[in-house]
Amino acid sequence: MTTWLIIAEETVAADGSAAHRQVKVVRPVNGKKTREEALVELHKVARSHTPDALKGISTVVGRDSDGSYWVLPKNGKGHAACNLRLIEQIRP
């Protein structure tokens, strides 16, 4: 049985300082889900996910060519970006 993980990779750049990156598991998608079914779950999460660094800021969501989603500040306002992607959890 495959467990899929929906992860968020947030990049935040404060004014005048170096950007830092934080990766966290948004939620696991377990059960007998195929990759295609897990990608449907990723799409649902992407539509509703608001990264911590973008709370209170108007955002736009777009899908990248690799199937991941970007949550970005609308109109270029803000100093953060979030990439949501699906990965397969590997257990020894």
N, CA, C and O atoms as a MOPAC input file, in Angstrom:
PM7 MOZYME 1SCF
protein

 N      0.85100 1    -1.16800 1     0.00000 1
 C      0.00000 1     0.00000 1     0.00000 1
 C      0.90300 1     1.24000 1     0.00000 1
 O      1.80200 1     1.37700 1     0.82900 1
 N      0.64200 1     2.11500 1    -0.93100 1
 C      1.44100 1     3.32900 1    -1.06900 1
 C      0.85500 1     4.45300 1    -0.23400 1
 O     -0.35700 1     4.66900 1    -0.21900 1
 N      1.72400 1     5.16100 1     0.45500 1
 C      1.31700 1     6.38000 1     1.15200 1
 C      1.94400 1     7.55100 1     0.40500 1
 O      3.15300 1     7.59300 1     0.18000 1
 N      1.10500 1     8.48600 1     0.03400 1
 C      1.55900 1     9.69400 1    -0.64700 1
 C      1.57000 1    10.83300 1     0.36100 1
 O      0.75100 1    10.86900 1     1.27900 1
 N      2.48700 1    11.74600 1     0.18600 1
 C      2.56300 1    12.92400 1     1.04600 1
 C      2.38800 1    14.17500 1     0.19900 1
 O      3.02100 1    14.32100 1    -0.84700 1
 N      1.53700 1    15.06200 1     0.65000 1
 C      1.43100 1    16.37400 1     0.03500 1
 C      2.30500 1    17.29000 1     0.87900 1
 O      2.06400 1    17.48500 1     2.07100 1
 N      3.32400 1    17.84600 1     0.23500 1
 C      4.24900 1    18.70300 1     0.96900 1
 C      4.17600 1    20.13200 1     0.45200 1
 O      3.82800 1    20.37900 1    -0.70300 1
 N      4.50800 1    21.05400 1     1.32400 1
 C      4.57500 1    22.47400 1     0.97400 1
 C      5.99800 1    22.94500 1     1.20300 1
 O      6.56300 1    22.76200 1     2.28100 1
 N      6.55800 1    23.54300 1     0.19000 1
 C      7.90100 1    24.11700 1     0.29000 1
 C      7.73900 1    25.62700 1     0.20100 1
 O      7.46900 1    26.17400 1    -0.86900 1
 N      7.90500 1    26.28600 1     1.33100 1
 C      7.74400 1    27.74800 1     1.40300 1
 C      9.09800 1    28.42500 1     1.33400 1
 O     10.04200 1    28.03100 1     2.01900 1
 N      9.17900 1    29.43500 1     0.51000 1
 C     10.37000 1    30.26600 1     0.44300 1
 C      9.97200 1    31.67600 1     0.82900 1
 O      9.07500 1    32.26800 1     0.22900 1
 N     10.64600 1    32.20700 1     1.83500 1
 C     10.32000 1    33.53700 1     2.33700 1
 C     11.57100 1    34.39500 1     2.28800 1
 O     12.63300 1    33.99200 1     2.76300 1
 N     11.43500 1    35.58000 1     1.71000 1
 C     12.55300 1    36.52800 1     1.64300 1
 C     12.11600 1    37.82200 1     2.29800 1
 O     11.26400 1    38.53700 1     1.77100 1
 N     12.69300 1    38.12100 1     3.43600 1
 C     12.39700 1    39.38900 1     4.11400 1
 C     13.20600 1    40.49700 1     3.44300 1
 O     14.22900 1    40.23200 1     2.81300 1
 N     12.75400 1    41.71100 1     3.57900 1
 C     13.45300 1    42.84500 1     2.97400 1
 C     14.90600 1    42.89500 1     3.41900 1
 O     15.19900 1    42.99900 1     4.61000 1
 N     15.81100 1    42.82000 1     2.45200 1
 C     17.22200 1    42.97700 1     2.73300 1
 C     17.91800 1    41.77500 1     3.33600 1
 O     19.12100 1    41.84000 1     3.59000 1
 N     17.21200 1    40.67900 1     3.57600 1
 C     17.87900 1    39.51500 1     4.14700 1
 C     17.77400 1    38.32700 1     3.18700 1
 O     16.98600 1    38.33800 1     2.24100 1
 N     18.57000 1    37.32800 1     3.45000 1
 C     18.58600 1    36.14100 1     2.59900 1
 C     17.27900 1    35.37000 1     2.74200 1
 O     16.65500 1    35.37200 1     3.80300 1
 N     16.88300 1    34.72100 1     1.67100 1
 C     15.66700 1    33.90400 1     1.68300 1
 C     15.91500 1    32.63100 1     2.49000 1
 O     17.02800 1    32.10600 1     2.51800 1
 N     14.86700 1    32.14900 1     3.13900 1
 C     14.96700 1    30.86200 1     3.81900 1
 C     13.82000 1    29.97500 1     3.34600 1
 O     12.76900 1    30.45800 1     2.92200 1
 N     14.04600 1    28.68300 1     3.43000 1
 C     13.09200 1    27.71400 1     2.91500 1
 C     12.64000 1    26.79100 1     4.03100 1
 O     13.43100 1    26.36700 1     4.87400 1
 N     11.35300 1    26.48900 1     4.01600 1
 C     10.78200 1    25.58300 1     5.00600 1
 C      9.94300 1    24.55600 1     4.25300 1
 O      9.12100 1    24.91400 1     3.40900 1
 N     10.15400 1    23.28100 1     4.56300 1
 C      9.38300 1    22.21100 1     3.93700 1
 C      8.60900 1    21.49800 1     5.03300 1
 O      9.16700 1    21.14900 1     6.07300 1
 N      7.31200 1    21.28200 1     4.79200 1
 C      6.51300 1    20.56300 1     5.77900 1
 C      5.47300 1    19.70300 1     5.07300 1
 O      5.06600 1    19.98900 1     3.94700 1
 N      5.05600 1    18.65600 1     5.75300 1
 C      4.00100 1    17.79200 1     5.23900 1
 C      2.66700 1    18.47000 1     5.53300 1
 O      2.34600 1    18.75700 1     6.68600 1
 N      1.90000 1    18.72100 1     4.48500 1
 C      0.57600 1    19.31800 1     4.66000 1
 C     -0.39800 1    18.24200 1     5.10500 1
 O     -1.18500 1    18.44000 1     6.03100 1
 N     -0.33400 1    17.08500 1     4.42200 1
 C     -1.14900 1    15.95200 1     4.85200 1
 C     -0.76000 1    14.69800 1     4.08800 1
 O     -0.32600 1    14.78000 1     2.93900 1
 N     -0.91200 1    13.54200 1     4.71300 1
 C     -0.67100 1    12.28300 1     4.01100 1
 C     -1.92600 1    11.87300 1     3.24200 1
 O     -3.04500 1    12.19500 1     3.64100 1
 N     -1.72700 1    11.17500 1     2.16200 1
 C     -2.84100 1    10.59700 1     1.39100 1
 C     -2.58300 1     9.09800 1     1.41900 1
 O     -1.81300 1     8.57900 1     0.61000 1
 N     -3.23000 1     8.40200 1     2.35500 1
 C     -2.98000 1     6.97400 1     2.46800 1
 C     -4.20800 1     6.18200 1     2.06400 1
 O     -5.23000 1     6.75100 1     1.68000 1
 N     -4.10300 1     4.91800 1     2.15100 1
 C     -5.13500 1     4.03500 1     1.65700 1
 C     -4.68500 1     3.46500 1     0.33100 1
 O     -3.51300 1     3.56900 1    -0.03300 1
 N     -5.57900 1     2.88600 1    -0.36600 1
 C     -5.23200 1     2.27900 1    -1.65500 1
 C     -5.47200 1     3.27300 1    -2.77200 1
 O     -6.28800 1     3.03500 1    -3.66200 1
 N     -4.76300 1     4.38100 1    -2.72200 1
 C     -4.90400 1     5.43700 1    -3.72800 1
 C     -3.82200 1     5.28900 1    -4.79300 1
 O     -2.65000 1     5.07500 1    -4.48200 1
 N     -4.22600 1     5.40400 1    -6.02700 1
 C     -3.26300 1     5.43700 1    -7.10900 1
 C     -2.63600 1     6.82400 1    -7.14600 1
 O     -3.10200 1     7.74700 1    -6.47900 1
 N     -1.59100 1     6.95600 1    -7.91900 1
 C     -0.95600 1     8.27400 1    -8.07800 1
 C     -1.96100 1     9.27900 1    -8.62600 1
 O     -1.99700 1    10.42700 1    -8.18400 1
 N     -2.77000 1     8.85600 1    -9.57800 1
 C     -3.75700 1     9.75600 1   -10.17500 1
 C     -4.78300 1    10.22000 1    -9.13900 1
 O     -5.17700 1    11.38600 1    -9.13700 1
 N     -5.21300 1     9.32100 1    -8.26900 1
 C     -6.15500 1     9.69100 1    -7.20800 1
 C     -5.48800 1    10.63100 1    -6.20700 1
 O     -6.12400 1    11.56000 1    -5.71000 1
 N     -4.23100 1    10.39900 1    -5.91700 1
 C     -3.49400 1    11.27400 1    -4.99900 1
 C     -3.30900 1    12.65900 1    -5.62700 1
 O     -3.33400 1    13.66500 1    -4.91900 1
 N     -3.12500 1    12.71800 1    -6.95000 1
 C     -3.00600 1    14.01200 1    -7.62300 1
 C     -4.30000 1    14.81500 1    -7.54500 1
 O     -4.26800 1    16.04500 1    -7.49500 1
 N     -5.43800 1    14.12300 1    -7.53500 1
 C     -6.72500 1    14.80400 1    -7.33700 1
 C     -6.76200 1    15.43200 1    -5.94800 1
 O     -7.23600 1    16.55700 1    -5.78800 1
 N     -6.26500 1    14.71100 1    -4.94200 1
 C     -6.19300 1    15.25400 1    -3.58200 1
 C     -5.26300 1    16.46300 1    -3.52900 1
 O     -5.56300 1    17.45000 1    -2.85800 1
 N     -4.14000 1    16.38700 1    -4.23000 1
 C     -3.21400 1    17.51200 1    -4.29400 1
 C     -3.91000 1    18.74200 1    -4.87000 1
 O     -3.73600 1    19.85000 1    -4.36300 1
 N     -4.69300 1    18.55000 1    -5.92300 1
 C     -5.41600 1    19.66500 1    -6.54100 1
 C     -6.37900 1    20.31000 1    -5.53000 1
 O     -6.46600 1    21.53500 1    -5.44800 1
 N     -7.09300 1    19.48600 1    -4.76700 1
 C     -8.02000 1    20.00600 1    -3.75500 1
 C     -7.27800 1    20.81900 1    -2.69800 1
 O     -7.73000 1    21.89400 1    -2.30200 1
 N     -6.14100 1    20.30200 1    -2.24700 1
 C     -5.35800 1    21.00700 1    -1.23300 1
 C     -4.84000 1    22.32800 1    -1.79600 1
 O     -4.88600 1    23.35700 1    -1.12200 1
 N     -4.34900 1    22.29500 1    -3.02800 1
 C     -3.78800 1    23.50500 1    -3.64100 1
 C     -4.82400 1    24.62000 1    -3.74300 1
 O     -4.49200 1    25.79400 1    -3.57800 1
 N     -6.05700 1    24.26500 1    -4.01000 1
 C     -7.10900 1    25.28400 1    -4.13900 1
 C     -7.42100 1    25.97700 1    -2.82700 1
 O     -7.88600 1    27.11700 1    -2.82300 1
 N     -7.16900 1    25.29700 1    -1.70500 1
 C     -7.56200 1    25.87200 1    -0.41200 1
 C     -6.39400 1    26.20900 1     0.51000 1
 O     -6.60600 1    26.80400 1     1.56700 1
 N     -5.17100 1    25.84600 1     0.14200 1
 C     -4.03000 1    26.02900 1     1.04400 1
 C     -3.54400 1    27.48500 1     1.04900 1
 O     -3.35700 1    28.10000 1     0.00000 1
 N     -3.35000 1    28.00500 1     2.24400 1
 C     -2.74300 1    29.32200 1     2.40300 1
 C     -1.50400 1    29.15800 1     3.27300 1
 O     -1.61500 1    28.84000 1     4.45700 1
 N     -0.32300 1    29.37300 1     2.69700 1
 C      0.90100 1    29.24400 1     3.48500 1
 C      0.94400 1    30.27500 1     4.60800 1
 O      0.36400 1    31.35400 1     4.49500 1
 N      1.62900 1    29.93500 1     5.68400 1
 C      1.73700 1    30.83600 1     6.83100 1
 C      2.25300 1    32.21000 1     6.42200 1
 O      1.74500 1    33.22900 1     6.89100 1
 N      3.25700 1    32.24400 1     5.55100 1
 C      3.86600 1    33.51400 1     5.16200 1
 C      2.96000 1    34.37000 1     4.28300 1
 O      3.23300 1    35.55200 1     4.07800 1
 N      1.87200 1    33.77600 1     3.75800 1
 C      0.96700 1    34.53400 1     2.88500 1
 C     -0.41400 1    34.74700 1     3.49700 1
 O     -1.34300 1    35.15200 1     2.79900 1
 N     -0.55400 1    34.48000 1     4.78400 1
 C     -1.84800 1    34.71500 1     5.44600 1
 C     -2.15300 1    36.20900 1     5.42500 1
 O     -1.29900 1    37.03300 1     5.75200 1
 N     -3.36500 1    36.54200 1     5.04200 1
 C     -3.77900 1    37.93600 1     4.97800 1
 C     -3.38700 1    38.63200 1     3.68400 1
 O     -3.67300 1    39.81700 1     3.51200 1
 N     -2.73500 1    37.91400 1     2.76600 1
 C     -2.33000 1    38.48100 1     1.48700 1
 C     -3.12200 1    37.77900 1     0.38700 1
 O     -3.29900 1    36.56200 1     0.43000 1
 N     -3.59100 1    38.53100 1    -0.58300 1
 C     -4.30900 1    37.94800 1    -1.70300 1
 C     -3.35100 1    37.09300 1    -2.52800 1
 O     -2.25600 1    37.54100 1    -2.87000 1
 N     -3.76200 1    35.85300 1    -2.85000 1
 C     -2.88100 1    34.93500 1    -3.56000 1
 C     -3.50400 1    34.43500 1    -4.86100 1
 O     -4.70400 1    34.57400 1    -5.09900 1
 N     -2.65600 1    33.85900 1    -5.68100 1
 C     -3.07400 1    33.20700 1    -6.91400 1
 C     -2.40400 1    31.83400 1    -6.92300 1
 O     -1.27700 1    31.68900 1    -6.44900 1
 N     -3.10000 1    30.81900 1    -7.46700 1
 C     -2.58100 1    29.45700 1    -7.52100 1
 C     -2.44300 1    29.04900 1    -8.98100 1
 O     -3.34300 1    29.27300 1    -9.79100 1
 N     -1.30600 1    28.45000 1    -9.30200 1
 C     -1.08400 1    27.97600 1   -10.66200 1
 C     -0.41800 1    26.61400 1   -10.65300 1
 O      0.29900 1    26.25700 1    -9.71800 1
 N     -0.67200 1    25.85500 1   -11.72400 1
 C     -0.06300 1    24.52600 1   -11.83400 1
 C      1.15300 1    24.59900 1   -12.73400 1
 O      1.10600 1    25.19000 1   -13.81400 1
 N      2.24400 1    23.99500 1   -12.28300 1
 C      3.49400 1    23.97000 1   -13.03500 1
 C      3.48100 1    22.76500 1   -13.98800 1
 O      2.64500 1    21.87100 1   -13.86000 1
 N      4.40900 1    22.75700 1   -14.93300 1
 C      4.46300 1    21.68400 1   -15.92900 1
 C      4.77500 1    20.31700 1   -15.32000 1
 O      4.47500 1    19.29400 1   -15.93600 1
 N      5.37100 1    20.27600 1   -14.12400 1
 C      5.67500 1    18.99600 1   -13.47300 1
 C      4.52100 1    18.47800 1   -12.62000 1
 O      4.65400 1    17.44200 1   -11.96900 1
 N      3.38300 1    19.18700 1   -12.61400 1
 C      2.21400 1    18.76400 1   -11.84800 1
 C      2.13200 1    19.35400 1   -10.45100 1
 O      1.14900 1    19.13200 1    -9.74500 1
 N      3.13900 1    20.09600 1   -10.04500 1
 C      3.09000 1    20.75200 1    -8.74100 1
 C      2.30400 1    22.05900 1    -8.86600 1
 O      2.01900 1    22.52500 1    -9.96900 1
 N      1.96400 1    22.63500 1    -7.72600 1
 C      1.19700 1    23.87800 1    -7.70600 1
 C      1.99000 1    24.96300 1    -6.99500 1
 O      2.71000 1    24.69600 1    -6.03200 1
 N      1.85200 1    26.16400 1    -7.47200 1
 C      2.47600 1    27.34000 1    -6.85000 1
 C      1.39900 1    28.21300 1    -6.24800 1
 O      0.39400 1    28.50600 1    -6.89500 1
 N      1.60500 1    28.63100 1    -5.00500 1
 C      0.76100 1    29.63400 1    -4.36200 1
 C      1.63800 1    30.87700 1    -4.26600 1
 O      2.66600 1    30.87300 1    -3.58900 1
 N      1.22500 1    31.92700 1    -4.94600 1
 C      2.03000 1    33.13700 1    -5.05500 1
 C      1.22300 1    34.35500 1    -4.64200 1
 O     -0.00300 1    34.34700 1    -4.74800 1
 N      1.89300 1    35.40500 1    -4.17200 1
 C      1.17800 1    36.63800 1    -3.85600 1
 C      0.63800 1    37.24900 1    -5.14500 1
 O      1.34300 1    37.34500 1    -6.15000 1
 N     -0.61600 1    37.65600 1    -5.09500 1
 C     -1.25100 1    38.26300 1    -6.26400 1
 C     -0.62800 1    39.63600 1    -6.51200 1
 O     -0.33900 1    40.36600 1    -5.56300 1
 N     -0.42400 1    39.98200 1    -7.75100 1
 C      0.13100 1    41.27700 1    -8.15300 1
 C      1.54000 1    41.51900 1    -7.62100 1
 O      1.96800 1    42.66700 1    -7.50200 1
 N      2.26700 1    40.44200 1    -7.29800 1
 C      3.65300 1    40.58500 1    -6.86300 1
 C      3.84000 1    41.18600 1    -5.48800 1
 O      4.96000 1    41.53700 1    -5.11800 1
 N      2.76800 1    41.31400 1    -4.72200 1
 C      2.88300 1    41.87900 1    -3.37500 1
 C      3.24200 1    40.76600 1    -2.39600 1
 O      2.66200 1    39.68100 1    -2.44800 1
 N      4.16900 1    41.02500 1    -1.53000 1
 C      4.61000 1    40.02600 1    -0.56100 1
 C      5.95700 1    39.46200 1    -0.96400 1
 O      6.41400 1    39.66000 1    -2.09000 1
 N      6.58300 1    38.76600 1    -0.04600 1
 C      7.92800 1    38.25100 1    -0.26000 1
 C      7.98700 1    36.74900 1    -0.00700 1
 O      8.95400 1    36.25600 1     0.57400 1
 N      6.96600 1    36.02100 1    -0.43700 1
 C      6.93700 1    34.59000 1    -0.18500 1
 C      6.35600 1    33.85900 1    -1.38700 1
 O      5.63000 1    34.43800 1    -2.19500 1
 N      6.68500 1    32.58400 1    -1.48700 1
 C      6.11800 1    31.69700 1    -2.49300 1
 C      6.01500 1    30.31200 1    -1.86000 1
 O      6.77900 1    29.97400 1    -0.95500 1
 N      5.07000 1    29.52100 1    -2.34100 1
 C      4.88400 1    28.18000 1    -1.80600 1
 C      4.65000 1    27.22300 1    -2.96500 1
 O      3.81700 1    27.47700 1    -3.83400 1
 N      5.39300 1    26.12000 1    -2.96800 1
 C      5.23100 1    25.08400 1    -3.97900 1
 C      4.65400 1    23.85500 1    -3.30200 1
 O      5.23700 1    23.32900 1    -2.35400 1
 N      3.50000 1    23.39200 1    -3.79200 1
 C      2.84500 1    22.19800 1    -3.25500 1
 C      3.08300 1    21.05200 1    -4.22300 1
 O      2.85800 1    21.18600 1    -5.42600 1
 N      3.54000 1    19.92800 1    -3.69200 1
 C      3.81400 1    18.79500 1    -4.56900 1
 C      3.46900 1    17.49600 1    -3.87900 1
 O      3.30400 1    17.43100 1    -2.66100 1
 N      3.36700 1    16.45900 1    -4.70000 1
 C      3.05400 1    15.11700 1    -4.21600 1
 C      4.32000 1    14.27800 1    -4.26900 1
 O      5.01100 1    14.24300 1    -5.28700 1
 N      4.61900 1    13.60200 1    -3.16100 1
 C      5.76400 1    12.68500 1    -3.14600 1
 C      5.30800 1    11.35700 1    -2.55600 1
 O      4.35700 1    11.29800 1    -1.77700 1
 N      5.99900 1    10.30300 1    -2.94100 1
 C      5.70900 1     8.98400 1    -2.41700 1
 C      6.54800 1     8.74300 1    -1.17100 1
 O      7.76500 1     8.92700 1    -1.18800 1
 N      5.89300 1     8.33000 1    -0.09100 1
 C      6.62000 1     8.03400 1     1.13500 1
 C      7.27000 1     6.66700 1     1.00200 1
 O      6.61100 1     5.69000 1     0.64500 1
 N      8.55200 1     6.60000 1     1.28700 1
 C      9.30600 1     5.35100 1     1.21600 1
 C      9.54200 1     4.86100 1     2.62800 1
 O     10.06600 1     5.59000 1     3.47100 1
 N      9.15800 1     3.63800 1     2.87800 1
 C      9.36200 1     3.03900 1     4.19900 1
 C     10.31600 1     1.86700 1     4.05600 1
 O     10.17700 1     1.06700 1     3.13100 1
 N     11.28400 1     1.75400 1     4.95900 1
 C     12.21400 1     0.62400 1     4.88000 1
 C     11.55000 1    -0.69600 1     5.19800 1
 O     12.20400 1    -1.73900 1     5.17300 1

